[in-house]
Amino acid sequence: MKILIAAGATKEYIDAIRFISNDSSGKMGIALLKEAIKRRHKVKFIYGSGSALTEKVIEKISNTEGVEKVINAITYDNFKKSVLNEISDCIVFICPAAISDWTVEKKDFKIKSNSEILLKLKPTEKLVKLAKQKFPDVFVVGFKAEYNISDDTLKNSAIEKLMNENLNMVVANDVALSKFGSDKSDVFLISRNTTGNKIEKIEHLKGSKTSIAGKIFTSLRSEMFKNEVF
């Protein structure tokens, strides 16, 4: 089984040296990669920036048996190109990467610090939605991060993403409870039935990102191959 995993954050450059980004550490992506290898799957790994995605860690991942390819992506456009180039021979695409919701028109010089500037942000296409549109047979797992909302609102937000983007599964968390960079998380895992017309399962998972990665793969096995080994 070949799996594509995207992890970390994007950087959208404002000028030659400044950018907008987020605090995604890449830890969930690493945990999912380790779980995939543990279960003897083949993995392609696309990564952006993140405190856990150090040069030493990436070197170790690159030399791990079962990891077929490791690709560094910096911007949204880098991630988009890499995902669409690599997904065609994969059965599953898991995307905990915190990919920017906007791009910005980059200046090729350093903007003067005493200048008042107005940033024009252009919305990006949702990468998991685009991947599913172009490769409908791939099982796509998206992630949804919200901030300081109720469990019911979080679940509804995840269900909306699941349906609107035609995904197979969504993992949603409230960053106010489980902050970026934490080794633990508190998530809802929501999947839908094979015909796609109703919610199949809602699970509330708490614990280390390692344990949650294991439970995500167990749910994948349940949803994809009820009578086969995954």
Backbone as CSV, one residue per row, in Angstrom:
resi,resn,N_x,N_y,N_z,CA_x,CA_y,CA_z,C_x,C_y,C_z
1,MET,0.840,-1.191,0.000,0.000,0.000,0.000,0.882,1.251,0.000
2,LYS,0.625,2.147,-0.921,1.423,3.370,-0.982,0.592,4.557,-0.494
3,ILE,1.201,5.347,0.391,0.508,6.457,1.037,1.301,7.743,0.850
4,LEU,0.597,8.802,0.506,1.193,10.135,0.415,0.821,10.925,1.667
5,ILE,1.823,11.470,2.350,1.599,12.267,3.560,2.210,13.647,3.353
6,ALA,1.447,14.688,3.673,1.953,16.065,3.616,1.950,16.643,5.022
7,ALA,3.044,17.291,5.418,3.193,17.756,6.801,3.823,19.140,6.853
8,GLY,3.611,19.816,7.988,4.259,21.103,8.218,3.461,22.276,7.683
9,ALA,4.099,23.429,7.666,3.451,24.681,7.268,4.032,25.217,5.971
10,THR,3.254,26.052,5.309,3.743,26.758,4.130,4.266,28.137,4.529
11,LYS,5.028,28.735,3.631,5.465,30.125,3.767,5.032,30.867,2.503
12,GLU,4.300,31.944,2.681,3.893,32.768,1.542,4.642,34.091,1.638
13,TYR,5.555,34.298,0.730,6.477,35.431,0.833,5.823,36.754,0.447
14,ILE,6.048,37.748,1.315,5.585,39.112,1.082,6.606,39.867,0.234
15,ASP,7.872,39.688,0.602,8.963,40.292,-0.161,10.137,39.317,-0.179
16,ALA,11.317,39.797,-0.422,12.479,38.913,-0.582,12.838,38.151,0.686
17,ILE,12.440,38.650,1.864,12.842,37.988,3.111,11.699,37.749,4.100
18,ARG,10.546,38.370,3.911,9.444,38.241,4.867,8.345,37.354,4.298
19,PHE,7.625,36.703,5.203,6.560,35.807,4.759,5.468,35.703,5.822
20,ILE,4.298,35.194,5.412,3.245,34.832,6.354,3.210,33.314,6.451
21,SER,2.972,32.812,7.654,3.000,31.370,7.877,2.146,31.042,9.099
22,ASN,2.355,29.891,9.691,1.652,29.480,10.901,2.575,28.599,11.738
23,ASP,2.096,28.190,12.902,2.951,27.485,13.863,2.909,25.958,13.765
24,SER,2.424,25.420,12.668,2.409,23.961,12.538,3.814,23.400,12.729
25,SER,3.929,22.371,13.574,5.244,21.798,13.895,5.646,20.658,12.970
26,GLY,4.650,20.003,12.359,4.922,18.814,11.554,4.891,17.523,12.354
27,LYS,4.597,17.616,13.668,4.650,16.420,14.519,3.597,15.376,14.148
28,MET,2.395,15.813,13.798,1.373,14.841,13.427,1.752,14.130,12.137
29,GLY,2.302,14.860,11.190,2.742,14.235,9.946,3.824,13.201,10.172
30,ILE,4.758,13.506,11.060,5.821,12.551,11.391,5.240,11.325,12.079
31,ALA,4.290,11.543,12.999,3.655,10.417,13.695,2.920,9.515,12.710
32,LEU,2.245,10.105,11.739,1.533,9.320,10.727,2.503,8.556,9.837
33,LEU,3.611,9.181,9.477,4.627,8.496,8.676,5.173,7.283,9.423
34,LYS,5.507,7.463,10.697,6.046,6.354,11.494,5.035,5.216,11.607
35,GLU,3.762,5.576,11.765,2.725,4.547,11.871,2.570,3.797,10.557
36,ALA,2.636,4.524,9.449,2.535,3.885,8.139,3.674,2.898,7.917
37,ILE,4.891,3.298,8.270,6.049,2.415,8.125,5.923,1.210,9.052
38,LYS,5.456,1.442,10.262,5.246,0.361,11.224,4.301,-0.695,10.658
39,ARG,3.322,-0.245,9.885,2.345,-1.163,9.286,2.781,-1.652,7.906
40,ARG,4.033,-1.376,7.565,4.669,-1.878,6.347,4.078,-1.297,5.054
41,HIS,3.628,-0.061,5.116,3.200,0.636,3.912,4.386,1.373,3.290
42,LYS,4.280,1.668,2.025,5.235,2.536,1.348,4.743,3.974,1.488
43,VAL,5.680,4.902,1.657,5.294,6.290,1.930,6.066,7.273,1.055
44,LYS,5.336,8.263,0.556,5.937,9.475,0.005,5.636,10.595,0.996
45,PHE,6.631,11.402,1.300,6.494,12.411,2.358,6.839,13.789,1.808
46,ILE,5.856,14.687,1.834,6.063,16.073,1.413,6.020,16.939,2.663
47,TYR,7.033,17.757,2.864,7.085,18.523,4.110,7.414,19.991,3.863
48,GLY,6.856,20.834,4.730,7.151,22.259,4.693,7.995,22.646,5.887
49,SER,7.698,23.791,6.474,8.442,24.237,7.651,7.770,23.716,8.919
50,GLY,8.522,23.678,10.015,7.977,23.216,11.289,9.089,22.892,12.257
51,SER,8.836,23.122,13.531,9.880,22.930,14.541,10.362,21.490,14.622
52,ALA,9.492,20.532,14.277,9.881,19.118,14.335,10.564,18.642,13.059
53,LEU,10.473,19.435,12.009,11.006,19.026,10.708,12.428,19.549,10.523
54,THR,13.292,19.131,11.424,14.684,19.574,11.384,15.457,18.815,10.308
55,GLU,16.621,19.329,9.979,17.468,18.676,8.975,17.808,17.245,9.398
56,LYS,18.083,17.052,10.685,18.426,15.723,11.194,17.248,14.765,11.074
57,VAL,16.059,15.250,11.406,14.856,14.414,11.317,14.575,14.043,9.865
58,ILE,14.672,15.005,8.970,14.410,14.739,7.557,15.428,13.752,6.985
59,GLU,16.673,13.873,7.402,17.699,12.922,6.951,17.359,11.503,7.415
60,LYS,16.907,11.384,8.661,16.533,10.075,9.193,15.337,9.504,8.440
61,ILE,14.351,10.355,8.174,13.179,9.914,7.416,13.599,9.444,6.027
62,SER,14.470,10.198,5.386,14.918,9.872,4.025,15.613,8.519,3.955
63,ASN,16.250,8.119,5.059,16.985,6.852,5.103,16.177,5.713,5.714
64,THR,14.891,5.954,5.953,14.031,4.937,6.547,13.516,3.983,5.475
65,GLU,13.643,2.696,5.725,13.130,1.699,4.787,11.620,1.854,4.645
66,GLY,11.153,1.889,3.414,9.727,2.058,3.160,9.365,3.463,2.718
67,VAL,10.251,4.417,2.988,10.025,5.791,2.525,10.584,5.912,1.110
68,GLU,9.715,6.074,0.144,10.136,6.082,-1.255,10.653,7.434,-1.724
69,LYS,10.071,8.491,-1.188,10.460,9.819,-1.654,10.185,10.842,-0.566
70,VAL,11.090,11.807,-0.419,10.930,12.915,0.528,11.118,14.213,-0.249
71,ILE,10.114,15.082,-0.177,10.115,16.306,-0.981,9.879,17.513,-0.082
72,ASN,10.723,18.516,-0.209,10.532,19.765,0.533,9.686,20.730,-0.297
73,ALA,8.618,21.210,0.302,7.743,22.196,-0.340,7.668,23.417,0.567
74,ILE,7.831,24.587,0.007,7.859,25.802,0.823,6.532,26.551,0.753
75,THR,6.095,26.877,-0.438,4.885,27.673,-0.615,3.673,26.789,-0.930
76,TYR,2.506,27.422,-0.964,1.297,26.713,-1.386,1.491,26.116,-2.772
77,ASP,2.026,26.906,-3.689,2.225,26.413,-5.058,3.170,25.212,-5.093
78,ASN,4.198,25.221,-4.243,5.110,24.071,-4.144,4.361,22.824,-3.700
79,PHE,3.541,22.973,-2.653,2.765,21.840,-2.141,1.802,21.329,-3.202
80,LYS,1.105,22.246,-3.846,0.132,21.868,-4.877,0.802,21.064,-5.990
81,LYS,1.898,21.571,-6.504,2.611,20.885,-7.585,3.112,19.517,-7.128
82,SER,3.686,19.455,-5.928,4.252,18.197,-5.430,3.173,17.153,-5.191
83,VAL,2.073,17.563,-4.568,0.985,16.619,-4.295,0.410,16.076,-5.597
84,LEU,0.107,16.946,-6.540,-0.502,16.498,-7.793,0.463,15.673,-8.637
85,ASN,1.756,15.899,-8.478,2.753,15.092,-9.193,2.933,13.709,-8.593
86,GLU,2.742,13.591,-7.276,3.090,12.350,-6.575,1.905,11.460,-6.218
87,ILE,0.692,11.948,-6.321,-0.463,11.232,-5.779,-0.963,10.098,-6.680
88,SER,-0.636,10.126,-7.951,-1.295,9.241,-8.915,-1.123,7.761,-8.616
89,ASP,-0.003,7.350,-8.038,0.210,5.931,-7.744,-0.028,5.604,-6.266
90,CYS,-0.689,6.512,-5.553,-0.975,6.294,-4.131,-2.437,5.903,-3.920
91,ILE,-2.673,5.105,-2.905,-4.027,4.687,-2.555,-4.649,5.666,-1.564
92,VAL,-3.818,6.248,-0.709,-4.279,7.141,0.357,-3.457,8.426,0.346
93,PHE,-4.131,9.545,0.593,-3.466,10.836,0.783,-3.913,11.394,2.133
94,ILE,-2.959,11.573,3.054,-3.255,12.121,4.381,-2.569,13.476,4.483
95,CYS,-3.346,14.508,4.838,-2.800,15.865,4.770,-2.975,16.652,6.075
96,PRO,-2.125,16.363,7.085,-2.128,17.210,8.282,-1.384,18.531,8.083
97,ALA,-0.786,18.730,6.916,-0.059,19.977,6.644,-0.983,21.180,6.802
98,ALA,-0.466,22.231,7.421,-1.218,23.480,7.593,-0.903,24.386,6.407
99,ILE,-1.620,24.159,5.332,-1.353,24.847,4.070,-2.104,26.174,4.042
100,SER,-1.432,27.206,3.602,-1.991,28.556,3.654,-3.319,28.671,2.913
101,ASP,-4.233,29.428,3.515,-5.521,29.712,2.879,-5.426,30.873,1.893
102,TRP,-4.274,31.547,1.879,-4.088,32.693,0.984,-2.683,32.697,0.389
103,THR,-2.573,33.268,-0.775,-1.272,33.642,-1.320,-1.207,35.169,-1.344
104,VAL,-0.019,35.690,-1.475,0.167,37.137,-1.488,1.074,37.501,-2.657
105,GLU,0.831,38.650,-3.250,1.672,39.096,-4.359,3.039,39.497,-3.821
106,LYS,4.040,38.716,-4.161,5.388,38.914,-3.618,6.136,40.030,-4.341
107,LYS,6.830,40.836,-3.544,7.753,41.826,-4.095,9.148,41.201,-4.140
108,ASP,9.883,41.425,-5.205,11.199,40.808,-5.370,12.321,41.581,-4.690
109,PHE,11.951,42.515,-3.860,12.928,43.303,-3.111,12.485,43.363,-1.652
110,LYS,13.331,43.887,-0.784,12.970,44.056,0.625,12.199,45.365,0.782
111,ILE,10.973,45.244,1.260,10.148,46.433,1.474,10.733,47.252,2.624
112,LYS,10.820,48.540,2.450,11.368,49.411,3.487,10.518,49.330,4.756
113,SER,11.194,49.226,5.887,10.492,49.025,7.154,9.677,50.234,7.591
114,ASN,9.975,51.403,7.043,9.207,52.592,7.412,8.051,52.854,6.445
115,SER,7.806,51.872,5.570,6.724,52.012,4.600,5.438,51.398,5.144
116,GLU,4.330,52.076,4.921,3.032,51.484,5.230,2.613,50.670,4.019
117,ILE,2.275,49.414,4.241,1.919,48.554,3.112,0.535,47.949,3.315
118,LEU,-0.094,47.638,2.227,-1.387,46.970,2.235,-1.212,45.638,1.523
119,LEU,-1.429,44.549,2.253,-1.278,43.223,1.661,-2.593,42.790,1.024
120,LYS,-2.511,42.352,-0.203,-3.679,41.820,-0.892,-3.570,40.301,-0.898
121,LEU,-4.432,39.651,-0.135,-4.392,38.200,-0.005,-5.400,37.558,-0.953
122,LYS,-4.935,36.575,-1.690,-5.792,35.871,-2.639,-6.071,34.466,-2.111
123,PRO,-7.347,34.079,-1.980,-7.661,32.744,-1.460,-7.072,31.643,-2.341
124,THR,-6.597,30.590,-1.699,-6.077,29.431,-2.426,-7.161,28.369,-2.564
125,GLU,-6.991,27.483,-3.519,-7.857,26.311,-3.617,-7.516,25.362,-2.472
126,LYS,-8.523,24.714,-1.918,-8.266,23.716,-0.889,-7.559,22.530,-1.543
127,LEU,-6.364,22.230,-1.083,-5.539,21.237,-1.762,-6.140,19.839,-1.693
128,VAL,-6.720,19.483,-0.548,-7.324,18.146,-0.450,-8.531,18.023,-1.381
129,LYS,-9.287,19.096,-1.512,-10.437,19.091,-2.429,-9.968,18.930,-3.870
130,LEU,-8.929,19.671,-4.225,-8.372,19.595,-5.576,-7.828,18.199,-5.866
131,ALA,-7.135,17.619,-4.887,-6.589,16.267,-5.057,-7.708,15.253,-5.286
132,LYS,-8.790,15.393,-4.534,-9.916,14.460,-4.667,-10.622,14.637,-6.008
133,GLN,-10.725,15.876,-6.471,-11.344,16.128,-7.774,-10.550,15.476,-8.897
134,LYS,-9.238,15.600,-8.842,-8.392,15.094,-9.918,-8.115,13.594,-9.801
135,PHE,-8.172,13.078,-8.559,-7.894,11.654,-8.325,-8.986,11.086,-7.416
136,PRO,-10.200,10.913,-7.957,-11.356,10.529,-7.133,-11.243,9.166,-6.467
137,ASP,-10.384,8.294,-6.977,-10.251,6.962,-6.383,-9.311,6.935,-5.179
138,VAL,-8.587,8.014,-4.951,-7.688,8.082,-3.796,-8.501,8.373,-2.537
139,PHE,-8.201,7.651,-1.463,-8.849,7.882,-0.166,-8.155,9.082,0.471
140,VAL,-8.894,10.181,0.647,-8.287,11.434,1.106,-8.729,11.765,2.532
141,VAL,-7.730,11.992,3.377,-7.962,12.371,4.772,-7.516,13.819,4.956
142,GLY,-8.470,14.693,5.259,-8.161,16.095,5.499,-8.122,16.401,6.983
143,PHE,-7.536,17.534,7.324,-7.467,17.987,8.718,-8.100,19.374,8.808
144,LYS,-8.782,19.623,9.920,-9.452,20.902,10.141,-9.072,21.455,11.504
145,ALA,-8.482,22.643,11.522,-8.117,23.294,12.782,-9.040,24.484,13.022
146,GLU,-9.617,24.545,14.203,-10.429,25.686,14.620,-9.845,26.239,15.912
147,TYR,-10.450,27.319,16.424,-9.918,27.929,17.643,-11.036,28.338,18.591
148,ASN,-10.972,27.765,19.801,-11.834,28.163,20.913,-13.318,28.094,20.559
149,ILE,-13.751,26.926,20.132,-15.160,26.717,19.815,-15.661,25.481,20.555
150,SER,-16.972,25.298,20.571,-17.555,24.145,21.258,-17.312,22.873,20.455
151,ASP,-17.438,21.731,21.130,-17.270,20.449,20.440,-18.279,20.295,19.306
152,ASP,-19.520,20.705,19.547,-20.549,20.575,18.512,-20.220,21.435,17.294
153,THR,-19.735,22.647,17.541,-19.365,23.527,16.429,-18.175,22.958,15.666
154,LEU,-17.222,22.384,16.394,-16.053,21.766,15.762,-16.473,20.589,14.888
155,LYS,-17.345,19.744,15.413,-17.818,18.594,14.635,-18.571,19.049,13.388
156,ASN,-19.405,20.063,13.540,-20.156,20.570,12.385,-19.225,21.165,11.334
157,SER,-18.182,21.843,11.786,-17.199,22.409,10.857,-16.477,21.304,10.091
158,ALA,-16.149,20.221,10.798,-15.478,19.084,10.158,-16.398,18.387,9.157
159,ILE,-17.660,18.234,9.531,-18.631,17.598,8.626,-18.818,18.441,7.368
160,GLU,-18.864,19.755,7.543,-18.989,20.659,6.396,-17.796,20.504,5.451
161,LYS,-16.597,20.416,6.013,-15.401,20.212,5.183,-15.465,18.854,4.485
162,LEU,-15.851,17.839,5.215,-15.948,16.480,4.679,-16.844,16.447,3.447
163,MET,-18.007,17.072,3.555,-18.989,17.031,2.477,-18.647,18.004,1.345
164,ASN,-18.301,19.234,1.699,-18.052,20.252,0.672,-16.831,19.943,-0.180
165,GLU,-15.847,19.274,0.424,-14.617,18.981,-0.306,-14.563,17.531,-0.785
166,ASN,-15.671,16.803,-0.553,-15.820,15.422,-1.032,-14.719,14.505,-0.509
167,LEU,-14.366,14.676,0.771,-13.301,13.879,1.369,-13.857,12.579,1.931
168,ASN,-12.964,11.661,2.247,-13.363,10.398,2.862,-13.354,10.460,4.376
169,MET,-12.466,11.287,4.918,-12.307,11.366,6.369,-11.728,12.734,6.720
170,VAL,-12.141,13.259,7.881,-11.590,14.519,8.382,-11.209,14.352,9.847
171,VAL,-10.049,14.873,10.202,-9.589,14.916,11.591,-9.612,16.383,12.012
172,ALA,-10.389,16.698,13.056,-10.573,18.095,13.459,-10.129,18.313,14.897
173,ASN,-9.483,19.450,15.126,-9.082,19.775,16.497,-9.238,21.259,16.775
174,ASP,-9.367,21.582,18.059,-9.431,22.959,18.533,-8.042,23.330,19.026
175,VAL,-7.393,24.245,18.320,-6.013,24.602,18.644,-5.911,25.271,20.014
176,ALA,-7.021,25.802,20.515,-7.003,26.387,21.858,-6.791,25.315,22.924
177,LEU,-7.175,24.072,22.622,-7.023,22.963,23.573,-5.726,22.197,23.345
178,SER,-5.394,21.962,22.102,-4.162,21.229,21.764,-3.361,22.089,20.806
179,LYS,-2.457,22.858,21.354,-1.751,23.882,20.596,-0.773,23.278,19.584
180,PHE,-0.465,24.059,18.557,0.568,23.658,17.610,1.862,23.344,18.367
181,GLY,2.497,22.252,18.006,3.768,21.891,18.625,3.646,20.969,19.810
182,SER,2.426,20.764,20.298,2.230,19.866,21.430,2.451,18.420,20.994
183,ASP,2.883,17.588,21.943,3.033,16.159,21.657,1.711,15.416,21.797
184,LYS,0.713,16.100,22.343,-0.603,15.492,22.540,-1.640,16.229,21.708
185,SER,-2.777,15.591,21.531,-3.847,16.236,20.783,-5.197,15.713,21.250
186,ASP,-6.218,16.422,20.872,-7.606,16.103,21.219,-8.407,16.362,19.952
187,VAL,-8.833,15.298,19.283,-9.413,15.454,17.947,-10.724,14.694,17.811
188,PHE,-11.495,15.106,16.829,-12.632,14.326,16.362,-12.276,13.769,14.993
189,LEU,-12.497,12.480,14.820,-12.268,11.815,13.543,-13.637,11.483,12.965
190,ILE,-13.915,12.016,11.795,-15.239,11.869,11.187,-15.089,11.287,9.791
191,SER,-15.851,10.234,9.517,-15.807,9.605,8.196,-17.224,9.404,7.687
192,ARG,-17.338,9.175,6.390,-18.663,8.944,5.818,-18.717,7.597,5.113
193,ASN,-19.921,7.171,4.787,-20.086,5.846,4.196,-19.566,5.828,2.760
194,THR,-19.493,4.642,2.201,-18.868,4.484,0.881,-19.629,5.211,-0.223
195,THR,-20.941,5.383,-0.071,-21.708,6.115,-1.079,-21.586,7.620,-0.891
196,GLY,-21.057,8.035,0.278,-20.780,9.444,0.509,-21.956,10.291,0.912
197,ASN,-23.110,9.653,1.164,-24.303,10.464,1.416,-24.646,10.641,2.893
198,LYS,-23.887,10.011,3.783,-24.160,10.220,5.204,-22.909,9.937,6.033
199,ILE,-22.931,10.444,7.274,-21.805,10.247,8.179,-21.793,8.811,8.677
200,GLU,-20.652,8.177,8.553,-20.500,6.787,8.972,-20.118,6.687,10.441
201,LYS,-19.191,7.565,10.860,-18.640,7.410,12.210,-18.060,8.726,12.702
202,ILE,-18.257,8.999,13.996,-17.611,10.125,14.669,-16.907,9.578,15.899
203,GLU,-15.588,9.747,15.953,-14.802,9.278,17.091,-14.112,10.454,17.770
204,HIS,-14.099,10.446,19.091,-13.376,11.463,19.856,-12.093,10.814,20.372
205,LEU,-10.952,11.306,19.916,-9.662,10.711,20.250,-8.822,11.692,21.057
206,LYS,-8.264,11.210,22.152,-7.367,12.017,22.977,-6.097,11.230,23.249
207,GLY,-4.987,11.939,23.383,-3.739,11.268,23.736,-2.565,11.822,22.967
208,SER,-1.496,11.054,22.935,-0.307,11.474,22.196,-0.593,11.441,20.698
209,LYS,0.156,12.213,19.949,-0.012,12.205,18.503,0.366,10.846,17.921
210,THR,1.269,10.151,18.587,1.622,8.791,18.165,0.425,7.863,18.287
211,SER,-0.269,7.923,19.427,-1.427,7.046,19.629,-2.571,7.429,18.702
212,ILE,-2.756,8.726,18.478,-3.823,9.171,17.579,-3.525,8.746,16.142
213,ALA,-2.265,8.805,15.737,-1.884,8.336,14.399,-2.249,6.863,14.226
214,GLY,-2.003,6.067,15.265,-2.361,4.657,15.216,-3.856,4.455,15.057
215,LYS,-4.645,5.266,15.772,-6.104,5.145,15.692,-6.628,5.611,14.341
216,ILE,-5.974,6.601,13.757,-6.361,7.040,12.415,-6.151,5.907,11.412
217,PHE,-5.030,5.209,11.512,-4.775,4.094,10.600,-5.717,2.922,10.852
218,THR,-6.081,2.712,12.108,-7.062,1.667,12.405,-8.404,2.002,11.763
219,SER,-8.801,3.262,11.807,-10.044,3.689,11.164,-9.943,3.585,9.650
220,LEU,-8.775,3.910,9.107,-8.557,3.732,7.669,-8.771,2.278,7.263
221,ARG,-8.187,1.385,8.031,-8.341,-0.048,7.757,-9.809,-0.438,7.785
222,SER,-10.524,0.061,8.790,-11.936,-0.262,8.945,-12.761,0.256,7.772
223,GLU,-12.470,1.481,7.349,-13.261,2.103,6.290,-12.932,1.557,4.906
224,MET,-11.659,1.252,4.664,-11.236,0.868,3.321,-11.304,-0.625,3.050
225,PHE,-10.862,-1.396,4.023,-10.722,-2.831,3.789,-11.296,-3.608,4.965
226,LYS,-12.590,-3.652,5.040,-13.242,-4.287,6.183,-12.899,-5.770,6.284
227,ASN,-12.572,-6.378,5.159,-12.276,-7.812,5.162,-10.854,-8.126,4.715
228,GLU,-9.996,-7.092,4.689,-8.625,-7.310,4.264,-7.661,-6.736,5.285
229,VAL,-6.406,-7.111,5.181,-5.371,-6.586,6.073,-4.896,-5.255,5.521
230,PHE,-4.848,-4.234,6.376,-4.379,-2.903,5.958,-3.237,-2.472,6.853
